[in-house]
Amino acid sequence: MFAKATSSFVKQIESSGDLIPVRSLNDSDKLQLLSLVTKRKKGWFWQKPKYHTTSFSLQDIMTGDIPIKAEVTESDFLKYEGKFGDSMEADTRAEVANLSFSLEGQDSVALESSFGNLKKQELDLHQLLKIAETRVIHLDHSLVQQTCEKRNEILCVVNEKVITSQKCSISEHLQIEEKCGGTLGLKTKILKVAANDDGTVTKDINVVLEIPPCTVIAYSVTELFIKQNGQFEICLLSDKCGGFDKILLGKNKKEFSSTISSSLTCVDGASKGQEHVVMMDVPSEASLSALKPAIDEASHQFQPFTELSEETSHQLFKLCCEFLYHEDVISLLENILEKLSSAEEPTLTGLQELESTQAQKVTDLLHILGYDGPNNDGPSKNEDAPGPELFTAAFCLFTAMDGMSEENLAVLGICCEIQILPTLLYLINNIPDGGMLPVDNPDLHLLKEEDQFYIAQRLFALSNVCLEKTESSIKVLTDKQPGMLPVRLCIILQGFATLSGIQRGV
């Protein structure tokens, strides 16, 4: 819930900026100014980079004992406070993701979200630049060595953080069921964040988490480029990327073995032996036919799914559909599969935080994919699984799922329940350059029903895609600022279709 609250905060105030939401309360103490964070660069162009805290600061990896002295400025950032609610009465209209729809019900949900008065602490980068000119990094430091060995990770230094100034409480509430179009329902969880000026916290049976003052909820980093002699550069411009000198990478004796390198795109440019790399910016107000290269590559990526038996594939599909209603499970599996696809031993501590039924389902899914837990000789493999490529296929699918909002995932779950996946798959694979198909197309007959069309329209709208229907045609175009959501949606639909046995283009 903490991660959901901080992510929502960052999206509200700076959706395309430099602020990074803090994922865990345990990370807050580690995120001091000058602390080091590792950044795992994206394996696919539509994937967001991942940041992981460390227990080290820039001082710890530098040679010499002279302490780093850098000025820090603290200022009032903003007061984050808002009210969000859905009044569910007869004939009420509401707006969600630019899509207007009817709600019917007998109750209302009125929520307040507030982190209170927030403060921002910033590092004087001018002083940091001077430090970089006179100091060098200890290349034999374990953190430097291990990060260099990863090859797709770089070191960053925390240069800014946003902190709370008072106690806050976070609780999660189940939203009253919405009646969409009069027949279909959707239950979603709503987060409530409350802060009180006097430092007290109002408690009720739903409050499960309290945030103390001076908790870091967001931060910014500056990437480091480390040279072969230990000198380093502070990457201040967006086109200047951090990393390690090629000579340092060449001296690294640990060979980088990742099955991801042959996927949609690779880390640090095209990898050796890679035949093609798909890189693209999603165009605005364009047909989904523009996404065909990414969809084709995703279809190739999911080929290992086709090697599974019909029964096994159905089991995987069923589990994936159930996980659509559990965002925390998706994030956990994405992290586990990332390790497995890189032939690394994953961390399974997150399983302990899940409900027993969900933890068992995660274990079942990993068993189907070919992983039965660690042993003395490394990861324990399920010999019935087709091969390690299956980990990469699943990682591709769950990475796309992890980039979607909770509501988007829930609506996708409804699409699976009402069995309109074949229709959605036809749309993304057969839409022409103009973005229009005849409404009487027999492959789109399910969209003639208002309920089914509404759900499809809502799913696309939440993915920054506009789906419209007239008397003669169905039109599908990306929004004005689509981002990578349309690509993620197409990849998920392709993956689900492959698991469910739907043939492409039907």
N, C-alpha and C positions, 0 to 999 in steps of 0.2 A: 504493500500500500504506500510506503514511503516513496518508492521509486515512481509509482503512478502519480503521486501528488507533485513531486518535483518535476517530472516530465510535463505534466499539465501546466505547471507554472512557467517553464521555459517556452513551451509552445505559445502560451498566451502573450508573453511580453517580447519574445525574440525568436520567432519560429525559424528564421534563416540566419541567425547570428552566430557568435562564437561561444555563447554560454553552453555548458555541458551539465545536464542534470545529474545530481548525485544519486547513485543507484541504491545505496545501503547506508543505514545509520552508522554502521561500523566503519565506513569509509570517511566519515566526517572528521575524525581526529587526525587522519592521515593527510588530509587536504589542507596543509598549511602552505603559506607562500614559500616558494623555493622547493617545495616537495616535488618528487619525481613521479611521473605518471607514464605508463607505457601505452602507446597507441598502436593498436593492431589495424593495419591498413586493410581496406576492403578487398575482398577476394573477387567480388563482382561489382560492376559499375553502379548497380542500383542499391548496393548495400551500404549502410552507414558504418563508418569506422567505430571501433570499440576502444574504450579507455579503461585501464585498470590501475588502481592505486598501488603504490609500493610503500614499504616502510623506510625508504631512504629519501634524503634531500640532496640537492645539488652539492652541498658541502661534503657529504659523505663520499662522493665518487671523485672528488678533486684531490690532487696531490698537495702536500703541505698541510700545515696545521693552522694557517692563518684563517680566522673565521670570516665568512662573507657578511659584509654589512651593506644592507640595502634599505633605503627608506621605504616606508609603507604609509600610504595615505588611506584614511578611513573617512567615508562620507555616507550621508543618508542616501539610500538608493531609491526606494519607493515604498509606498504602502500598498500591498497587494491584498485587495479585498473585493469581493463580488458576490452577487446573489444569482443563483441559477435554479430554475424550477420549471416543472411542466404541470400546468393546471389542466387536469383531465376532467372535463365536463362535457356534456352533450354538445356536439357540433363545434367544439373548440378546434382552432387551427394552430399549428405549431410549425416552426422552421428548424430543420435539422440538415446540416450540410447542403444548404441551398436547395433543399427539396421540401416542398410543402405537402403535408399529409394530414389526414383526419385522425383524431384521437377520441376514443370513447372510454368513459370510466366513471368512478364514483369517489375518487380521492385525489389528493394533490401532494406534490413533493416540493417543499421550499427549502433550499439549502443555502448556507453561507460558506464561502471559501475565503480564508484569510490566513496569511502567514504573518500578518501584522506589519509593523515597521521594520523594513529590511535595511541592512547596512552593507556597503561594499568596501572591501579592502583591496588596494591595488599596489603592485610592486613598481618601483621606479625602474623602468626598462633601460633608461640611459645609464644608470649605474651598473646594471647587469651587462650591458654591452662593454663597459670598461673592464669588468671582471673577465669577460670572455677574451679580451685582448691580452691579458697578462697571466691567466691561469690555464692549466691543462687538466684534462681528465685522466684518472688512473685507469688505463685500459685493461688491467688485470682484475679490476673489481668484479666480483661475481655478478652483480646486476648488469654491468656493461657487457660482460661476456655472454651471459644468458640471453640478453636482449638481442645482441648481435647474431647469436646462433639461430634465433627465430627467423631472421631475415625479413619477415613481413611485419616486424615490430620496430618501433622507434621510441626514443626517450623524449619526454616533454617535461617542462618545468611549469609549475602552477604560478601564474602571474596575477591572478584575480580570483576573488571568491565573494559570494553573496551569502550573508549569514543572518540568522534570525536574531531578534533582540528581546524576545519574550517567549514564554511557554506557548506551545501549540499542541493541539490534539488532532489526531487523524482517525476517522472512523469510516467504515464502509457500510453502505446501506443498499438493500435490494430495492430497485425501483419498481413501482407498481406496474403491473403488466400493461403494456400498450396494446390496444386493439387496432391493428393496421388494416385499413381498408374494410374493416368490419368483421374479418374472419381470422386473421393471423395475429398471433401474439408474440411479444418479445420482452424478455426480462433482462435488465442490465443492472450492473452494480454502479452506484454513484458514490463518489468519494466526498467526504466532508472534512474540511480543514478549518479549524477555529482557533483564534488567538485572542487572549484577553489582556487588556492593558495592565491590570493589577497583578498579573502573573498567575492567577488562579485558572484552573481548568474545569470547565463544566463537564461532568461525567454522566454517561448514561450506559445502558447495557451494551450499546454498540461500539463504544470507544475501546479501541484495542492498542493504540499507540500514542505515546506522548513524546513530544520533541522539546528538549531543553533549550534555553537561550544559547546563542553563539553556535548553533548548529549550521554547518555548511549545507546549503540546498542546491547550489550551482557554482560552477567555477569555469575559468578559462585557462588555456595553456599556451605556451610557446614551444614550438618544436626545436630540437637540437640536431645539428648536423655535426657529427664527430669525425674528425680527420685521423689519418694514420699515425700522426705524431701526438695525438691527445688533445690538440687544439680543437675548439668547437665554435660553431657559428650559431647565433640566435636568429631564427627564421622569422622575420617580422612581416614579410610580404606574403600574400596568399599564393603566389606562384613559386615561392621558395619552400621546398619540402625538406623535412628533417630526415635523418637516416645515418648510415655509416659509409665511410669511404669504401670504394670497391676493393681496394687492397686489403682492408680489414675483413671484408666479407670473404675475399679469396683465401685469407689465412685461416678462416674458420674451418676446422677439420670435420665438423658435424655436417653431414650432407643434408640439404633441405629436401625432405621427401614428403611431398603433399600431393594428394590426388586432385586437389582443387586446381592445380596449375593448368589443367586441360579443360577448365570450365569456361563460363561466359567471358571472363577476363582474368588476368592474373596480377599478382603483386609485383610492383616494380617493372611494369611493362611486360612485353611478351617474353615468356619463358622459353628455354631451349626446347626445341622439338614441338612447340605449339604451332599448329597449322594456321589458326585464325583466332582473332580476338574481336569480340563484339563490344564496341564502345559507342554510346549514343546519348544524346540529349533528347528527352521526350518533347516533341513539338507541341505547341499550344493550338487548340481549336483545330485539330487534325484527326484524320481517320486512324483507327487502331491498326490499319494496315501498315502504318509507319513503324509499328512495333514488331513486325514480322521477323526481322533478324533475331531479336531477343526471344521471341516465342519459339522459333525453330531451334535455337540453341538449347532452350529449356527442354523442349521435346527430346532432343538428343541426350540431355543430361539425365532425363528420367528413364532412359532405356533399361537400366538395371531392374526397374520395377516390373518390366514386362517378362523378365526371366523367372519371376515368382509364380508359384502355383496360383490358381484362381482362388482357392481357399485362403492362402496366406496373404495374397493381395487384398482380398476383402477384409481380412482382419486388420491390416494396416490402415485401410481406408476408414474403417469403422472407428479405430482409435484416433486417427487424425480428426475426424468429424467431432468426436467427443472433446478433444483438446481445444477446439475452437471456442469453447465456453470457459476455458481456463488459461488466461493469458500468462499466468506465472509458470504453468507447465510448459508452455511453448517456449518461453525464454530459457528455462532450464534445459530443455531438450536441444535448443539451438546451440547452447554453450557446450553441451556434451558431444553433440555431433560434430561440432567444429574441431574438437580434439581428435575424435575418432577418424575424421576424414583426413587429418594430418598425421595419422599413425601415432598419435600420442595417447597416453593414459588419461582419461577424463577425471574430473573431480565430481564425486557423487554425493557430496555433503548436502547439496540442496534437496535431495530426496527426503531427508529427515524433516524438512520444513513443510512437506506436503501432507495432505490427508492420506491415510493408509490406502484407501481405494485408488487415489490418483497415483501414489507412489508405485503401486503394483502395476497399474496400467503403463507407466513409464518403463518399468522393468520388462513388461511383456513386449512393448514395442522394440526396446533395445535387443531383446532376445531374437525377435523376428529378423532384425537387421543384421544380427550376427555377433552381438556382444553380450557376454554373460558375466561381466565383472572382472576385476583384476585378479591375477595370480602371480606366483613367483617368477614366471617366465614372461610376464607382460600381460597385455589384455587377453582375456579368455575369449576364444572365438567359438561361435556356434557353427559347427561344420556343415550344417544343412543350408546355411546362407550362401548365396551365389558368389560373393566376393566383396572386397573392400570398396568397390565402386558404389555399392549400395549405401554406404555411409555418406558418400558425397552427394548422391541423389537425394537422400533424406535431408542432409544439411541444406542443400539448395532450397528444398521445399519449406523447411522450418525457418530458414533465414527470411524468406519472403513473408511468411506468416508473422514472424516476430516484428516486422516493420509496419503491421497494420494496427489500427485502433481497435479497442475492445468492442466497440459497437459494430465496426466493419466485420470483425470475426464472427460476431453473433448473427449478423444478417447472412453471412456466408453459410453459417450453420443451418439457418432456415432454408436456404437454397438447396442444401443437401437433403434436408428432410422432405421438401416438397418435390424433389427430383427434377429440378430444371437445369441441372448441370449440363446435359447434352445441348440444350438451347443456348446457354451462355458460352459453351465451347464453340458452337457454330458461329456465334456472333464474333468472337475474337479471332477466329481463323478464316472467316470467309467475308468479312466486311470489305467492300471495295475501297479504292482510294477516295472516292467521294463521301464515304461514310454512310451510305444509304442502301437499304435493302427493301424490297417490296414487302408490304405488310402481310400479303397473302402467301408468302413463302411457306411451304408446308413444314419446313424445319423450324419455323418460328411460331407454330400454331399455339404453343402454350402461352405466348405473350398476348394472345387475344383475350385471355382472362385477366380482368383488372387486378385481381389479387397477385397473380404471378408477375404481371408487368410491374406492379408497384414495388414488389420485393426486388426484382432485377434492377429497377430504376434506382432504388435506394442503395443497393450494393454498389452500383457504378458511381453514383453521386459521392458516396463516401470514399471512393477511390479516384476522385477528381476526373470522372468521365461522365459526360452528359448523354443520357439515353432518352430519346423523344419518340413519340408515336403520333402519326397523323392518320387520316383515312386511307392513305395510299402507301405510306412508307414508314420504316423504322430507321432512325438516324442515331449514329453513335460517334461522338467526337470527344476529344480530350478537352479539359477546361482551359481557361486562359493561363493558369499557372499550375500545370499538372504535377510537376515534380516527378518522383519515381513511383508514386502509388499505382498508376495504370500498369506499369511493368510488373510490379509485385502481384497485382491482381491476376494478370494474364498468366504469370508463372504458377500461381497457386491453382488456378483453374486447370491448367495443363497437367500439373502434378496430380490433382484429385481425379481428373478424367482418366489418367493413365492407371491409377490405382483401382478405380472403379470399373475398368474394362471398357470405357467409352472409346470408340475408335475416333481418331481425329477427322474432323470434317463432316461428321454425320449430321 
